[in-house]
Amino acid sequence: MTKEEILAKAQSKKPNTPDEMEFDIMLKSNRLGLIVGLFGCIIVMFVKMYFKLPYQDVYAILCSIFCTQNLYNWHRLKQKHMLFCGICWGLAAILLFAVFIMSLV
């Protein structure tokens, strides 16, 4: 490639799209956020178990996070296994939330 072709290709890039470094940083931050959220949910779950409170709401929140991630990835990438995982996580979240509500009554 000549310098002009490289320059033209760089200039034709959409202005608001992240480059590879920004994309990698966003991916790592999402992964770190999920890990911290998972540990937070586990801690809250153990505290609720210790005080004999229903703890299924914590699992429902975690499942809804995974559901949203998978459905968004399916929407953007059109991979069918992402849709399947998203639906499964969503159903698990609904089921766990229903169990939590029934345990309160």
Legacy VTK file of the C-alpha trace (Angstrom):
# vtk DataFile Version 3.0
C-alpha trace
ASCII
DATASET POLYDATA
POINTS 105 float
0.000 0.000 0.000
1.140 3.476 -0.708
1.044 6.296 1.789
-1.925 7.841 0.009
-3.944 4.619 0.226
-3.192 4.263 3.942
-4.148 7.895 4.556
-7.372 7.535 2.567
-8.286 4.377 4.504
-7.584 6.065 7.845
-9.649 9.096 6.885
-12.567 6.996 5.668
-13.001 5.483 9.144
-16.121 6.657 10.952
-15.218 9.299 13.555
-17.116 7.825 16.512
-16.041 4.199 16.179
-13.550 2.909 18.744
-10.158 1.776 17.567
-8.654 -1.548 18.625
-7.106 -0.177 21.826
-10.376 1.450 22.940
-12.306 -1.714 22.091
-9.857 -3.832 24.114
-10.147 -1.457 27.089
-13.952 -1.589 26.936
-13.882 -5.385 26.775
-11.567 -5.643 29.792
-13.622 -3.124 31.771
-16.816 -5.083 31.059
-15.131 -8.285 32.178
-13.809 -6.641 35.352
-17.215 -5.150 36.103
-18.831 -8.563 35.782
-16.282 -10.156 38.088
-16.755 -7.461 40.734
-20.549 -7.740 40.368
-20.360 -11.508 40.747
-18.325 -11.251 43.949
-20.698 -8.586 45.267
-23.676 -10.846 44.583
-21.963 -13.766 46.302
-21.213 -11.665 49.390
-24.796 -10.362 49.564
-26.104 -13.903 49.065
-24.041 -15.266 51.978
-25.152 -12.402 54.239
-28.781 -13.112 53.352
-28.291 -16.838 53.940
-26.702 -16.127 57.335
-29.710 -14.055 58.407
-32.104 -16.627 56.875
-33.478 -14.202 54.288
-34.503 -15.227 50.762
-31.533 -14.774 48.444
-32.889 -15.703 45.014
-33.129 -12.025 44.058
-29.332 -11.855 43.929
-29.241 -14.721 41.428
-32.045 -13.081 39.426
-30.010 -9.883 39.087
-26.924 -11.796 38.021
-28.886 -13.842 35.470
-30.458 -10.684 34.044
-26.980 -9.208 33.548
-25.849 -12.299 31.643
-29.114 -12.282 29.663
-28.600 -8.683 28.592
-25.001 -9.295 27.576
-25.867 -12.325 25.468
-28.862 -10.699 23.806
-26.855 -7.589 22.961
-24.052 -9.704 21.511
-26.615 -11.654 19.480
-28.156 -8.421 18.216
-24.785 -7.090 17.077
-23.096 -10.314 15.913
-26.100 -12.465 14.865
-24.692 -15.625 16.457
-27.498 -18.042 17.265
-25.848 -19.514 20.343
-25.845 -16.027 21.878
-29.617 -15.837 21.364
-30.081 -19.254 22.959
-27.908 -18.325 25.956
-29.677 -14.982 26.327
-33.100 -16.626 26.365
-31.942 -19.240 28.870
-30.460 -16.618 31.194
-33.628 -14.526 30.873
-35.854 -17.457 31.761
-33.615 -18.284 34.713
-33.842 -14.667 35.917
-37.643 -14.687 35.674
-37.886 -18.039 37.451
-35.556 -16.965 40.261
-37.403 -13.681 40.713
-40.706 -15.571 40.914
-39.248 -17.922 43.545
-37.997 -14.897 45.484
-41.453 -13.246 45.404
-43.142 -16.500 46.494
-40.707 -16.870 49.394
-41.692 -13.417 50.666
-45.387 -14.248 50.753
LINES 1 106
105 0 1 2 3 4 5 6 7 8 9 10 11 12 13 14 15 16 17 18 19 20 21 22 23 24 25 26 27 28 29 30 31 32 33 34 35 36 37 38 39 40 41 42 43 44 45 46 47 48 49 50 51 52 53 54 55 56 57 58 59 60 61 62 63 64 65 66 67 68 69 70 71 72 73 74 75 76 77 78 79 80 81 82 83 84 85 86 87 88 89 90 91 92 93 94 95 96 97 98 99 100 101 102 103 104
